[in-house]
């Protein structure tokens, strides 16, 4: 799992956690439908924003959810998942950009990809994903050539970049690709008036994704002597932070110009979580369940903070786990020894046994307390976005003037 939007489950209301997980699982299953089981490794946090935007602009119909079967990453429970054009567009974009990422790693000779047989196999996977993305994109009226062109230009731009090159010149291809994806959500939702503001939001989102990835990789790239846009252009980290802050503000302004049927989740992800993504990358995370500035003394030297072992895990204390699934009936069928052990292994490997409270007992289904759930006080987690779903005066499609940093 990768991406810059990683909301802590303690900051999302129960309804929003359910929605988040529905889109995440919907993207995963759409990837499987487009290119088979292995394509599910391309599931990412940021890709599901495309699915969220399509649904936020559309009037809900009877077929907007389906019930998916048991999955090990949901504790072998079924759950409602998003389906339709939004999930398919998200899968299309994820496949094409993931294939580009594979080719980039092959070109750099990263890790095992430095070996010729592995590189050949990786190129075949990337080519297959490109074809699948182009096919599904054509069915949705989305030309993936825009994405491929942007990816193709990236290498040349990076090669030409040097000290004094504007940092935004390096992020331009990423901005162009994400602008196209965000803008097409308005086409699918039949909201032509939303296309321009969402393209602007997508352009700034792409800028943030590129810059924050560079910030998080800065220490590792510096140690390894690898290319990084920040060091290559000689940009000061203070300037990088300013560009990120401006992009977050620009996304908020763009969202105000778009019309949504139900934009709560889109607002939370693109207004609030983008701000937290910037804080996290620069070592100023406010949630007690992630690394904080107090635990990141290296932040003063400009290095990115270490990642919590579960911060990338959507099924740990992150954005959901089985908390997004419908409640189980009180009389649950007890699992056998082998099935229970398999489920326990899945819960343990995804941190639910340690950190989720409560988690479902793998044999009886009864709620159990996580081993470490009392080790962290949640009092400083900001639950302000619950105001957006509890009927207060805060209108989530406008500014957030509800008295908190919401």
PyMOL commands that set and color helices and strands:
alter all, ss='L'
color gray80, all
select helices_A, chain A and resi 9-11+14-35+37-42+48-57+62-64+72-74+85-108+111-114+116-139+145-160+167-188+192-224+229-233+237-256+264-281+293-295+297-301+321-324+337-349+352-355+373-375+378-380+384-388
alter helices_A, ss='H'
color red, helices_A
select strands_A, chain A and resi 65-71+77-82+359-360+367-368
alter strands_A, ss='S'
color yellow, strands_A
deselect
rebuild
show_as cartoon
